[in-house]
Amino acid sequence: VQRSTLEIAASWLAAGLDPEHVTFYRQSDIPEIPELTWLLTCVTGKGLLNRAHAYKAMLDKNAAAGADPDSDVTAGLFMYPVLMAADILMFKSHKIPVGRDQIQHIEMARDMAASFNHLYGEHFVLPEAAIEESVATLPGLDGRKMSKSYDNTIPLFAPPAELKKLIFSIVTDSRAPGEPKDTEGSALFQLYQAFATPAQADAFARAFADGIGWGDAKQALFERVDAEVAPMRARYDELIAKPVEIEAILREGALKARKVATPLLQALRDAVGLRDLRTQPAAKAGAKAKSALPQFKQYREKDGRFYFKLLSAEGAELMQSVGHDSPREAGERIAALKRDGVAALRYVAGMGLHLGEHRVGELAADATVDAVGAALAAF
């Protein structure tokens, strides 16, 4: 773990991350993050965690081996999505750069944030995934997703000779020089594109169409990658030799991070009732609890689209939204309903509920437009 921390930190710094302009910290140096993890745990359903990809992969592995479903499944693995959510939500992150296979973690963080906000007030930003389409998932040496689990990775700062050897071992088909080759699904082309300008990628695509030999294509990929990483590799080697310098950078980053984390955690503790008993009188015996409020519930369906429901204070469903292409779009429609709904909402027979010119959804069974309006008025 210690060595991995050093290598990861050195990689970020060598790649150009500037601690003067960002907050670069080691997660374990921020004690507020594990405390937030516990608070989120208390509002997170087990069913949500049951759907986590890593946990389901372990269940599938055990099933294939005929073992107990939860064999070798630690609480740490099961709860890991909550820790990731805490790391994201602690700093009110809006956009999270991830690969396509990490989208689920962002969606789970949104679910946890929404659950907490509903119970204790608007404390968290609901984050969104930011995906660079051309490098959303990089292929490895065998064409599958690059992953240590598949042992098909290319170390970013491998020495030139090792880098060339690995690139020349990338699996290709049997088409000979002179035969046109497809860029679609080609690990060589996808890796080249990740390190190239659009003009360079276009030129490489034309070479594929003109029948470039695989050996020449691999040589071109090696030269493009090495040209890009060589300066970073030199900086990486310098940094790896200076663990004291990296430690100082991480500690300074932790101080900056805690200036944000400490006051937020205090506000969260106050929200859930973990307060100094001297700050307010205890509730009177028999006092009624605060009345429940209507709420919006957001979720994603199997069709890949994002929906929401409006529930009454008693939990009865009042309306069901139409599908949206993104969680942001669904969130914007919810915000518009909260802001304008009472005055602008109308029902069109056979066409559902409309907000202005936009159809927003359908009334639930036994619900009325007046009931929806009354619920929106409570926000």
Secondary structure per residue as TSV (DSSP state, phi and psi in degrees):
chain	resnum	aa	ss	phi	psi
A	1	V	-	360.0	-41.8
A	2	Q	H	-62.4	-45.0
A	3	R	H	-65.5	-41.4
A	4	S	H	-61.1	-41.5
A	5	T	H	-59.5	-45.6
A	6	L	H	-60.9	-46.2
A	7	E	H	-67.5	-40.3
A	8	I	H	-66.9	-45.0
A	9	A	H	-62.1	-43.8
A	10	A	H	-63.1	-36.9
A	11	S	H	-63.9	-46.4
A	12	W	H	-61.1	-46.0
A	13	L	H	-66.1	-41.4
A	14	A	H	-65.9	-31.8
A	15	A	T	-78.1	-3.1
A	16	G	T	115.2	0.3
A	17	L	-	-62.7	129.7
A	18	D	-	-110.3	108.6
A	19	P	T	-59.9	-17.4
A	20	E	T	-72.8	-21.1
A	21	H	T	-115.0	-8.3
A	22	V	S	-132.8	167.2
A	23	T	-	-101.1	105.8
A	24	F	-	-109.9	108.4
A	25	Y	-	-134.3	161.8
A	26	R	-	-94.9	123.1
A	27	Q	G	-52.5	-40.2
A	28	S	G	-69.6	-8.5
A	29	D	G	-87.2	-1.6
A	30	I	-	-113.1	91.3
A	31	P	T	-63.4	-19.5
A	32	E	H	-66.3	-25.4
A	33	I	H	-67.2	-49.8
A	34	P	H	-63.8	-30.5
A	35	E	H	-67.7	-41.9
A	36	L	H	-63.2	-36.3
A	37	T	H	-54.4	-44.3
A	38	W	H	-65.9	-42.5
A	39	L	H	-60.1	-40.8
A	40	L	H	-69.0	-35.1
A	41	T	H	-55.0	-37.0
A	42	C	T	-76.2	-7.9
A	43	V	T	-119.3	8.6
A	44	T	-	-107.1	124.8
A	45	G	-	-73.5	144.1
A	46	K	H	-60.5	-32.7
A	47	G	H	-59.4	-35.9
A	48	L	H	-63.9	-45.3
A	49	L	H	-70.1	-28.0
A	50	N	H	-60.5	-25.2
A	51	R	T	-90.4	-0.7
A	52	A	-	-62.8	136.7
A	53	H	H	-58.6	-43.7
A	54	A	H	-64.8	-41.3
A	55	Y	H	-66.5	-44.2
A	56	K	H	-63.9	-34.6
A	57	A	H	-63.9	-39.0
A	58	M	H	-66.4	-40.1
A	59	L	H	-62.1	-43.4
A	60	D	H	-63.7	-40.8
A	61	K	H	-62.5	-43.7
A	62	N	H	-67.8	-38.0
A	63	A	H	-63.4	-41.2
A	64	A	H	-65.3	-31.1
A	65	A	H	-88.8	-3.3
A	66	G	T	72.1	22.3
A	67	A	-	-94.6	172.1
A	68	D	-	-58.3	137.6
A	69	P	T	-51.8	-37.8
A	70	D	T	-100.2	19.2
A	71	S	T	-61.2	128.8
A	72	D	T	66.0	11.8
A	73	V	-	-90.5	111.7
A	74	T	-	-87.8	160.4
A	75	A	H	-62.3	-31.3
A	76	G	H	-62.5	-43.5
A	77	L	H	-65.5	-43.5
A	78	F	H	-64.9	-38.1
A	79	M	H	-91.0	-3.2
A	80	Y	H	-54.6	-38.9
A	81	P	H	-59.6	-27.9
A	82	V	H	-71.8	-40.2
A	83	L	H	-62.0	-43.3
A	84	M	H	-61.4	-41.3
A	85	A	H	-62.9	-41.3
A	86	A	H	-62.4	-40.6
A	87	D	H	-64.4	-34.6
A	88	I	H	-76.8	-48.4
A	89	L	H	-74.8	-26.8
A	90	M	T	-56.1	-33.6
A	91	F	T	-108.8	18.1
A	92	K	T	50.4	47.5
A	93	S	-	-69.2	136.9
A	94	H	S	-94.9	-47.3
A	95	K	E	-120.0	131.0
A	96	I	E	-118.5	110.2
A	97	P	E	-70.2	118.9
A	98	V	-	-142.3	164.9
A	99	G	-	-82.4	166.0
A	100	R	G	-59.4	-32.9
A	101	D	G	-76.0	-4.4
A	102	Q	G	-103.5	2.2
A	103	I	H	-57.5	-37.7
A	104	Q	H	-57.2	-37.9
A	105	H	H	-62.8	-37.5
A	106	I	H	-68.8	-41.1
A	107	E	H	-63.8	-38.4
A	108	M	H	-67.4	-38.8
A	109	A	H	-61.8	-39.9
A	110	R	H	-61.4	-43.9
A	111	D	H	-60.9	-44.3
A	112	M	H	-65.3	-42.1
A	113	A	H	-62.7	-43.0
A	114	A	H	-64.9	-39.7
A	115	S	H	-63.8	-44.2
A	116	F	H	-65.3	-45.7
A	117	N	H	-59.7	-39.6
A	118	H	H	-63.3	-39.7
A	119	L	H	-80.3	-35.6
A	120	Y	H	-126.0	6.9
A	121	G	-	104.3	167.5
A	122	E	S	-79.0	86.4
A	123	H	-	-102.0	-29.3
A	124	F	S	-112.3	146.5
A	125	V	-	-81.4	137.8
A	126	L	-	-84.9	110.0
A	127	P	-	-75.5	161.0
A	128	E	E	-127.6	146.7
A	129	A	E	-75.6	137.0
A	130	A	E	-114.9	114.9
A	131	I	-	-118.2	125.8
A	132	E	-	-83.7	106.3
A	133	E	G	-57.0	-37.0
A	134	S	G	-70.8	-19.1
A	135	V	G	-130.5	28.5
A	136	A	S	-58.2	-40.1
A	137	T	S	-142.2	118.7
A	138	L	-	-90.1	139.0
A	139	P	B	-79.1	154.0
A	140	G	-	-99.3	-165.2
A	141	L	T	-62.1	-29.3
A	142	D	T	-100.6	7.7
A	143	G	S	92.2	-19.6
A	144	R	S	-77.0	170.6
A	145	K	B	-53.8	132.8
A	146	M	-	-63.4	122.1
A	147	S	-	-159.1	139.9
A	148	K	G	-61.7	-28.5
A	149	S	G	-62.5	-31.2
A	150	Y	G	-94.9	-3.4
A	151	D	T	52.5	45.1
A	152	N	-	-127.4	30.7
A	153	T	-	-92.6	161.7
A	154	I	-	-119.5	108.9
A	155	P	-	-56.8	131.3
A	156	L	T	-58.8	-41.3
A	157	F	T	-110.3	34.0
A	158	A	-	-63.6	146.5
A	159	P	-	-56.4	153.6
A	160	P	H	-52.1	-42.3
A	161	A	H	-65.0	-42.3
A	162	E	H	-67.9	-41.2
A	163	L	H	-59.2	-45.2
A	164	K	H	-64.1	-42.5
A	165	K	H	-60.6	-42.9
A	166	L	H	-67.7	-43.8
A	167	I	H	-63.1	-38.4
A	168	F	T	-72.6	-10.0
A	169	S	T	-94.4	0.6
A	170	I	S	-62.4	133.7
A	171	V	-	-70.9	131.7
A	172	T	-	-132.2	173.8
A	173	D	-	-87.9	-171.0
A	174	S	S	-95.1	9.0
A	175	R	-	-66.4	133.8
A	176	A	-	-84.5	165.5
A	177	P	T	-56.5	138.6
A	178	G	T	98.6	-24.5
A	179	E	S	-83.6	132.5
A	180	P	-	-58.6	145.9
A	181	K	-	-127.1	149.0
A	182	D	-	-87.4	136.1
A	183	T	-	-81.2	-28.9
A	184	E	T	-63.9	122.2
A	185	G	T	81.0	2.1
A	186	S	-	-85.8	119.7
A	187	A	H	-62.6	-37.4
A	188	L	H	-59.3	-47.6
A	189	F	H	-68.8	-41.6
A	190	Q	H	-62.4	-40.0
A	191	L	H	-68.2	-41.5
A	192	Y	H	-60.3	-45.1
A	193	Q	H	-60.8	-33.2
A	194	A	H	-67.6	-22.9
A	195	F	H	-111.2	2.2
A	196	A	S	-112.1	160.1
A	197	T	-	-76.1	163.9
A	198	P	H	-56.3	-38.7
A	199	A	H	-66.1	-42.1
A	200	Q	H	-65.1	-40.1
A	201	A	H	-64.5	-39.9
A	202	D	H	-62.9	-41.4
A	203	A	H	-64.7	-39.1
A	204	F	H	-67.4	-37.9
A	205	A	H	-63.2	-39.6
A	206	R	H	-65.3	-36.5
A	207	A	H	-64.1	-36.8
A	208	F	H	-62.5	-46.8
A	209	A	H	-63.7	-31.4
A	210	D	T	-82.9	-3.5
A	211	G	T	92.9	30.7
A	212	I	-	-53.1	140.0
A	213	G	-	-70.1	151.1
A	214	W	H	-62.0	-36.7
A	215	G	H	-62.2	-43.3
A	216	D	H	-67.6	-36.2
A	217	A	H	-65.3	-40.9
A	218	K	H	-67.7	-37.3
A	219	Q	H	-64.1	-41.2
A	220	A	H	-63.7	-40.0
A	221	L	H	-65.3	-44.5
A	222	F	H	-58.4	-46.8
A	223	E	H	-64.1	-38.7
A	224	R	H	-67.6	-45.9
A	225	V	H	-66.2	-44.8
A	226	D	H	-64.9	-38.5
A	227	A	H	-61.3	-34.6
A	228	E	H	-77.7	-40.0
A	229	V	H	-95.1	-14.5
A	230	A	H	-54.6	-48.4
A	231	P	H	-63.4	-37.1
A	232	M	H	-68.6	-36.7
A	233	R	H	-61.5	-42.0
A	234	A	H	-63.5	-42.8
A	235	R	H	-66.1	-38.9
A	236	Y	H	-59.7	-45.0
A	237	D	H	-62.8	-36.6
A	238	E	H	-64.4	-45.4
A	239	L	H	-67.9	-41.0
A	240	I	H	-57.9	-30.3
A	241	A	T	-81.0	-1.4
A	242	K	-	-128.6	64.5
A	243	P	H	-61.5	-29.4
A	244	V	H	-64.7	-39.3
A	245	E	H	-65.7	-41.6
A	246	I	H	-67.0	-40.9
A	247	E	H	-59.4	-40.9
A	248	A	H	-64.0	-40.2
A	249	I	H	-63.6	-44.3
A	250	L	H	-66.3	-38.7
A	251	R	H	-67.4	-38.8
A	252	E	H	-64.2	-39.9
A	253	G	H	-63.3	-38.0
A	254	A	H	-63.8	-38.5
A	255	L	H	-61.9	-42.6
A	256	K	H	-64.7	-43.5
A	257	A	H	-64.3	-39.5
A	258	R	H	-70.8	-21.1
A	259	K	H	-65.3	-24.0
A	260	V	H	-91.8	-44.0
A	261	A	H	-70.0	-39.7
A	262	T	H	-63.7	-50.3
A	263	P	H	-65.6	-34.9
A	264	L	H	-65.6	-44.5
A	265	L	H	-61.4	-37.7
A	266	Q	H	-64.1	-39.6
A	267	A	H	-65.5	-37.6
A	268	L	H	-68.8	-41.2
A	269	R	H	-59.7	-43.0
A	270	D	H	-63.7	-39.9
A	271	A	H	-63.8	-38.0
A	272	V	H	-87.5	-2.4
A	273	G	T	101.5	5.8
A	274	L	-	-84.9	74.9
A	275	R	-	-119.2	159.1
A	276	D	-	-63.2	124.0
A	277	L	T	-65.6	-14.6
A	278	R	T	-83.3	-9.6
A	279	T	S	-82.8	-17.6
A	280	Q	S	-157.0	155.1
A	281	P	-	-67.9	148.3
A	282	A	-	-65.8	151.0
A	283	A	-	-63.9	144.4
A	284	K	-	-68.9	144.3
A	285	A	T	-58.2	134.3
A	286	G	T	82.2	0.8
A	287	A	-	-65.6	143.0
A	288	K	-	-75.4	143.8
A	289	A	-	-69.8	156.4
A	290	K	-	-59.1	137.7
A	291	S	-	-61.9	143.6
A	292	A	-	-70.6	158.3
A	293	L	-	-118.6	157.4
A	294	P	-	-59.9	163.2
A	295	Q	E	-153.0	153.1
A	296	F	E	-98.7	137.2
A	297	K	E	-116.7	120.2
A	298	Q	E	-100.6	147.1
A	299	Y	E	-161.7	168.7
A	300	R	E	-118.8	135.0
A	301	E	-	-95.2	172.5
A	302	K	T	-63.9	-21.2
A	303	D	T	-75.7	0.0
A	304	G	S	85.9	-2.8
A	305	R	-	-96.3	163.6
A	306	F	E	-108.5	134.4
A	307	Y	E	-130.4	169.1
A	308	F	E	-148.3	157.5
A	309	K	E	-123.1	149.7
A	310	L	E	-105.3	124.2
A	311	L	E	-111.5	146.1
A	312	S	-	-73.5	171.7
A	313	A	T	-60.3	-26.0
A	314	E	T	-88.4	-1.5
A	315	G	S	93.7	3.3
A	316	A	-	-78.4	140.1
A	317	E	E	-74.7	129.8
A	318	L	E	-106.7	-38.7
A	319	M	E	-151.0	154.4
A	320	Q	E	-123.7	127.8
A	321	S	E	-77.6	167.1
A	322	V	-	-77.2	169.4
A	323	G	-	-77.6	150.3
A	324	H	B	-127.4	152.3
A	325	D	S	-75.0	-21.8
A	326	S	S	-147.5	157.5
A	327	P	H	-63.2	-30.9
A	328	R	H	-62.6	-44.7
A	329	E	H	-61.8	-42.5
A	330	A	H	-64.1	-42.5
A	331	G	H	-63.3	-38.3
A	332	E	H	-66.0	-36.4
A	333	R	H	-69.4	-37.5
A	334	I	H	-62.6	-44.3
A	335	A	H	-60.9	-39.6
A	336	A	H	-66.2	-38.8
A	337	L	H	-64.0	-42.6
A	338	K	H	-64.3	-37.1
A	339	R	H	-80.4	-44.2
A	340	D	H	-117.2	-6.8
A	341	G	H	-56.7	-46.4
A	342	V	H	-58.4	-42.3
A	343	A	H	-86.0	-33.0
A	344	A	H	-104.7	-10.9
A	345	L	E	-73.5	136.5
A	346	R	E	-145.3	155.7
A	347	Y	E	-110.4	129.3
A	348	V	E	-113.0	118.1
A	349	A	T	-53.5	128.1
A	350	G	T	79.3	-7.4
A	351	M	T	-125.3	-0.4
A	352	G	E	84.1	-164.9
A	353	L	E	-84.3	138.6
A	354	H	E	-126.6	143.6
A	355	L	E	-119.6	104.5
A	356	G	T	66.4	-126.7
A	357	E	T	-90.8	-4.1
A	358	H	E	-99.1	130.9
A	359	R	E	-76.9	123.9
A	360	V	E	-106.5	-17.4
A	361	G	E	162.7	-158.8
A	362	E	E	-127.1	150.2
A	363	L	E	-69.5	141.2
A	364	A	-	-73.9	162.3
A	365	A	T	-57.2	135.1
A	366	D	T	70.8	1.4
A	367	A	-	-89.6	159.1
A	368	T	-	-126.8	160.8
A	369	V	H	-62.1	-37.2
A	370	D	H	-63.5	-38.1
A	371	A	H	-66.6	-40.4
A	372	V	H	-63.2	-45.9
A	373	G	H	-61.1	-40.2
A	374	A	H	-65.4	-37.8
A	375	A	H	-66.0	-42.3
A	376	L	H	-66.4	-30.9
A	377	A	H	-66.6	-18.4
A	378	A	T	-79.5	-12.2
A	379	F	-	-83.0	360.0
